[in-house]
Amino acid sequence: MGSEEVKLLSFFASPFGKRVEWALKLKGVEYEYIEQDIFNKTSLLLQLNPVHKKVPVLVHAHKPIAESFVIVEYVDETWKQYPLLPRDPYQRALARFWANFAEQKLLDAAWIGMYSSGDEQQNAVKVAREAIEKIEEEIKGKKYFGGENIGYLDIALGWISYWLPIWEEVGSIQIIDPLKFPAITAWITNFLSHPVIKDNLPPRDKMLVYFHSRRTALSSTFQG
């Protein structure tokens, strides 16, 4: 089952698509990467993901799977080498809990903080920092959330290491203060130093240009 053709439809600046890439790379799964223009969606993307019409989409044995967390779990169950989710049911539940927590409480707030201004931006940064405080406690004393090896939760929260600093720069905000959050800061260093992660990051300059343009577009939309 795991040996059949694999394709990934994604977008260079998508932290969600990058999760899937990291999972595939960690497991040594060969795949064809198909870059998508999320502002001019292809017929292929609309055909493979007619419900959400978004990236990422994994195609395995001609069957499409959508939504990054769902895809990562599918990858983990299909290719058994280098397990990502913990074996213990309780630890698996905790990993999923924290992944969803970061998605709902931190990612949304950080995104709003990146493109907004004034009171809205201040409130978003406050919510994001409160979420980081909780995550800081979870990573204390660990190299990775998965222990000594990168696991499911590291992949789920991996955007914090690379996307979040870019959003902070674009929005002229600070969510992660290294002095206040030394454990998460150390995790960021460890995560970005891992060969699979380090070799599979989008160009920072290109990311800055893209997210500056998104801030401009979103700011004018919400102010108008």
Secondary structure as UniProt FT lines:
FT   TURN            2..3
FT   STRAND          6..10
FT   TURN            12..13
FT   HELIX           15..26
FT   TURN            27..28
FT   STRAND          32..35
FT   TURN            38..39
FT   HELIX           43..48
FT   TURN            50..52
FT   STRAND          57..60
FT   TURN            61..62
FT   STRAND          63..66
FT   HELIX           68..78
FT   HELIX           89..101
FT   HELIX           102..107
FT   HELIX           108..115
FT   HELIX           118..139
FT   TURN            140..141
FT   TURN            145..146
FT   HELIX           152..156
FT   TURN            157..158
FT   HELIX           159..171
FT   TURN            178..180
FT   HELIX           182..193
FT   HELIX           195..198
FT   HELIX           204..223
//
